């Protein structure tokens, strides 16, 4: 069982499946703690600013993207917290994981940004290559 689990999430279907896997890793006794990390890249941030001028509305919209992920964690009564950071998702997730010494990173195999994935390589691949702890990629 893992005690400190980092769940990288963008609200995609793969991220929801990753949340369900993170719940299983947390264990039946609910001893594991999950940190849900949403890394907002420049393109998403720009889109959010253009569509939502108000910073509070932007924050609400970002939290809405994680609603299904939070629902999975709440339904399973898992101890969790949500962190939203800015930056290129791959390097940002790796830095966060390495700086905070997680036991495992759980991440979906694909996210919401298919073009970026095709051109630059997948975020999950970058995290798996550079994170200091084990990484579980969920299809």
C-alpha positions, -999 to 999 in steps of 0.1 A, spaced: 0 0 0 11 35 -8 7 63 18 14 94 -2 -1 93 -37 1 120 -63 -28 118 -88 -21 140 -119 -55 150 -133 -70 172 -160 -105 159 -158 -102 137 -189 -117 102 -190 -82 87 -186 -78 109 -155 -110 96 -140 -98 60 -145 -65 70 -129 -84 83 -99 -102 50 -95 -68 32 -95 -54 57 -70 -82 48 -47 -73 12 -49 -36 20 -42 -46 40 -11 -58 7 3 -89 -8 19 -82 8 53 -81 42 37 -46 49 51 -33 65 19 -36 102 12 -40 114 -23 -30 148 -37 -48 157 -69 -26 179 -90 -38 198 -120 -11 215 -140 -25 243 -161 -4 250 -192 -1 282 -210 -27 274 -237 -54 264 -212 -45 294 -190 -48 318 -220 -82 302 -229 -94 305 -194 -84 342 -192 -102 350 -225 -134 332 -216 -134 341 -179 -121 376 -171 -128 373 -134 -100 354 -115 -126 338 -92 -146 326 -122 -114 311 -137 -107 293 -104 -142 279 -103 -139 267 -139 -107 249 -132 -122 232 -101 -152 221 -122 -128 202 -145 -118 182 -115 -153 176 -102 -156 140 -115 -122 132 -100 -132 146 -66 -165 127 -68 -146 94 -72 -124 102 -41 -154 114 -20 -175 83 -29 -146 61 -17 -140 82 14 -104 88 6 -84 116 23 -73 140 -4 -64 175 -13 -64 194 -46 -35 215 -58 -37 236 -90 -4 248 -104 7 267 -135 32 254 -160 40 229 -187 23 198 -173 51 172 -178 79 191 -161 56 207 -135 42 174 -124 77 159 -121 90 188 -101 60 187 -78 64 149 -73 101 151 -67 100 181 -44 73 165 -22 86 130 -21 55 110 -31 55 72 -29 39 69 -64 25 91 -92 -7 79 -108 -15 95 -142 -38 87 -172 -22 76 -204 -39 104 -223 -52 138 -214 -74 165 -229 -48 180 -252 -43 155 -281 -23 179 -303 3 187 -277 6 150 -270 12 142 -307 37 169 -312 57 169 -280 51 134 -266 27 125 -239 28 141 -204 26 106 -189 57 95 -208 76 126 -196 66 120 -160 75 83 -162 110 91 -175 118 119 -150 100 112 -117 121 99 -88 93 76 -76 73 49 -93 48 60 -119 16 42 -127 2 50 -161 -35 41 -164 -52 34 -198 
